[in-house]
Amino acid sequence: MDITNWVISIMEKLGYLGIALLMFLDNVFPPIPSEVIMPTAGYAASQGQLLFTGVVIAGCIGSLVAAACLYWLGHACDNQGIYRWIDRYGKYLYIKSKDVEKALEWFNQYGERIVFWGRMIPAVRSLISIPAGMSGMPFWKFMLYSGLGTIIWTTFLASVGYYFGENKLLMQQIFSQVGYVIIAIAIIAVAIYVYLKMKKNKANT
């Protein structure tokens, strides 16, 4: 059974709870991609099997519960403890210490805003919560940024499945490009923020 059929079988058995569970796993177990889960759920909604709003809400809940768990993992342990844990158990989640180190570098370089953008970037989504916890980012702010990014990303994925679910090739083309678009937008946004901050500092001197 391929992953798409497995996702479908989970949704058929558990409905919205299945979507939430799958999106939870997506955030802690990268090989289960949201790019399969949410479009499949969106397509099911287009066929009248589920409500579109329910699909989005379930997907967001699963993602945010996972993000909160990973945040508190990073917050509760010291840095060396995190790396020891990942060295021991990370192989079961397909996560390596160097992946977390890279995510921590992104966090330190781009600041707390990377949490918002990271929710929409597949390679970052599963990792950015741990550095946020490690850095001591306020939990309310973490959940706010995570929630905004998750709502946008989850709604987008479900919409692609809802409107284009019968055209698998077109969906693949959309997903192959959207990551680059989001990264480009994030870089531009950061550049504008840095420029405005430098301009403000210059005006104050």
C-alpha positions as CSV (number, residue, x, y, z in Angstrom):
1,M,0.0,0.0,0.0
2,D,1.5,3.4,-1.0
3,I,1.3,6.4,1.3
4,T,-1.7,8.0,-0.5
5,N,-3.8,4.9,-0.1
6,W,-2.7,4.6,3.5
7,V,-3.7,8.2,4.2
8,I,-7.1,7.6,2.5
9,S,-7.7,4.5,4.6
10,I,-7.0,6.4,7.8
11,M,-9.4,9.2,6.8
12,E,-12.1,6.7,5.9
13,K,-11.8,5.0,9.3
14,L,-11.3,8.1,11.5
15,G,-12.5,11.1,9.6
16,Y,-11.5,14.4,11.0
17,L,-9.6,12.7,13.9
18,G,-7.6,10.8,11.3
19,I,-6.7,14.1,9.5
20,A,-5.5,15.6,12.8
21,L,-3.5,12.5,13.7
22,L,-1.9,12.4,10.3
23,M,-0.9,16.1,10.4
24,F,0.5,15.5,13.9
25,L,2.7,12.8,12.5
26,D,3.7,15.0,9.6
27,N,5.2,17.5,12.0
28,V,7.1,14.9,14.0
29,F,7.8,12.3,11.3
30,P,8.8,14.1,8.0
31,P,8.4,11.1,5.7
32,I,4.6,11.5,6.1
33,P,4.1,14.7,4.1
34,S,1.3,17.2,4.5
35,E,1.4,17.6,0.7
36,V,-0.3,14.2,0.5
37,I,-2.5,14.5,3.6
38,M,-4.3,17.8,3.1
39,P,-4.9,17.6,-0.6
40,T,-6.3,14.1,-0.2
41,A,-8.6,15.5,2.6
42,G,-9.5,18.5,0.4
43,Y,-10.5,16.2,-2.5
44,A,-12.6,14.1,-0.1
45,A,-14.4,17.4,0.8
46,S,-15.0,18.2,-2.8
47,Q,-16.7,14.8,-3.1
48,G,-19.0,15.6,-0.2
49,Q,-17.4,13.1,2.1
50,L,-16.1,15.7,4.5
51,L,-16.6,19.5,5.2
52,F,-13.9,21.7,3.9
53,T,-13.9,23.8,7.0
54,G,-13.6,20.7,9.2
55,V,-10.7,19.4,7.1
56,V,-8.8,22.7,7.6
57,I,-9.6,22.8,11.4
58,A,-8.5,19.2,11.9
59,G,-5.3,19.7,10.0
60,C,-4.5,22.8,12.0
61,I,-5.2,21.2,15.3
62,G,-2.9,18.2,14.5
63,S,-0.1,20.4,13.3
64,L,-0.3,22.8,16.3
65,V,-0.4,20.1,18.9
66,A,2.7,18.6,17.4
67,A,4.4,22.0,17.2
68,A,3.6,22.6,20.9
69,C,5.1,19.2,21.9
70,L,8.3,19.9,20.0
71,Y,8.5,23.4,21.4
72,W,8.3,22.1,25.0
73,L,10.9,19.4,24.2
74,G,13.3,22.1,23.2
75,H,12.3,24.3,26.1
76,A,12.6,21.6,28.8
77,C,16.0,20.3,27.9
78,D,19.4,22.0,27.7
79,N,21.1,22.0,24.3
80,Q,23.3,19.1,25.0
81,G,20.4,17.1,26.3
82,I,18.5,17.7,23.1
83,Y,21.3,16.6,20.9
84,R,21.8,13.5,23.0
85,W,18.1,12.6,22.7
86,I,18.2,13.1,18.9
87,D,21.4,11.1,18.6
88,R,19.6,8.2,20.4
89,Y,16.0,8.5,19.1
90,G,16.2,10.8,16.1
91,K,16.8,8.0,13.6
92,Y,13.2,6.8,14.3
93,L,11.9,10.3,13.3
94,Y,14.4,10.7,10.4
95,I,15.9,13.7,12.3
96,K,19.6,14.2,12.8
97,S,21.5,16.6,15.2
98,K,22.9,18.5,12.3
99,D,19.3,19.2,11.1
100,V,18.5,20.8,14.4
101,E,21.7,22.7,14.4
102,K,20.8,24.1,11.0
103,A,17.3,25.0,12.1
104,L,18.8,26.8,15.2
105,E,21.1,28.8,12.8
106,W,18.0,29.8,10.8
107,F,16.3,30.9,14.0
108,N,19.3,32.9,15.2
109,Q,19.8,34.5,11.7
110,Y,16.2,35.4,10.9
111,G,14.6,35.7,14.3
112,E,11.2,34.6,15.6
113,R,9.6,35.3,12.3
114,I,11.1,32.1,10.8
115,V,8.5,30.3,12.9
116,F,5.7,31.8,10.8
117,W,7.5,31.1,7.4
118,G,8.8,27.8,8.6
119,R,5.2,26.4,8.9
120,M,4.9,26.7,5.1
121,I,8.3,25.2,4.2
122,P,8.4,21.4,4.2
123,A,12.1,21.0,5.1
124,V,11.8,23.5,8.0
125,R,8.3,22.7,9.4
126,S,9.3,19.6,11.3
127,L,12.3,21.2,12.9
128,I,11.8,24.9,13.7
129,S,9.7,24.2,16.8
130,I,12.7,22.7,18.7
131,P,15.0,25.8,18.2
132,A,12.1,28.1,19.2
133,G,11.8,26.2,22.5
134,M,15.6,26.1,23.0
135,S,15.8,29.9,22.5
136,G,13.2,30.7,25.1
137,M,10.8,32.3,22.6
138,P,7.6,33.1,24.5
139,F,5.1,30.2,24.0
140,W,2.2,32.5,23.2
141,K,4.2,34.2,20.5
142,F,5.3,30.8,19.2
143,M,1.8,29.6,19.0
144,L,0.6,32.8,17.4
145,Y,3.2,32.7,14.6
146,S,2.7,28.9,14.2
147,G,-1.0,29.3,14.1
148,L,-1.0,31.9,11.4
149,G,1.5,30.0,9.2
150,T,-0.3,26.7,9.7
151,I,-3.7,28.1,8.8
152,I,-2.3,29.6,5.6
153,W,-0.5,26.4,4.6
154,T,-3.2,24.0,5.6
155,T,-5.9,26.0,3.8
156,F,-3.7,26.2,0.7
157,L,-3.1,22.5,0.6
158,A,-6.7,21.6,1.2
159,S,-7.8,24.0,-1.5
160,V,-5.4,22.5,-4.1
161,G,-7.0,19.1,-3.4
162,Y,-10.5,20.5,-3.4
163,Y,-10.1,22.2,-6.8
164,F,-7.5,20.1,-8.6
165,G,-7.7,16.7,-6.8
166,E,-8.5,14.8,-10.0
167,N,-5.4,16.2,-11.8
168,K,-2.5,14.6,-10.1
169,L,0.1,15.9,-12.5
170,L,-1.1,19.5,-12.0
171,M,-0.9,19.1,-8.2
172,Q,2.6,17.8,-8.4
173,Q,3.6,20.8,-10.5
174,I,2.1,23.2,-8.0
175,F,3.9,21.6,-5.1
176,S,7.2,21.4,-6.9
177,Q,7.1,25.2,-7.3
178,V,5.3,26.5,-4.2
179,G,8.2,25.9,-1.8
180,Y,10.5,28.1,-3.9
181,V,7.9,30.8,-4.0
182,I,7.5,30.8,-0.3
183,I,11.2,30.9,0.3
184,A,11.6,33.8,-2.1
185,I,8.8,35.7,-0.4
186,A,10.3,35.1,3.0
187,I,13.7,36.3,1.9
188,I,12.2,39.5,0.4
189,A,10.2,40.1,3.6
190,V,13.3,39.7,5.8
191,A,15.3,42.0,3.5
192,I,12.6,44.7,3.7
193,Y,12.5,44.3,7.5
194,V,16.3,44.7,7.8
195,Y,16.3,47.7,5.4
196,L,13.6,49.5,7.3
197,K,15.2,48.8,10.7
198,M,18.6,50.0,9.4
199,K,16.9,53.1,8.0
200,K,15.2,53.8,11.3
201,N,18.4,53.3,13.3
202,K,20.2,55.7,10.9
203,A,17.5,58.3,11.3
204,N,17.8,58.1,15.1
205,T,21.6,58.7,15.1
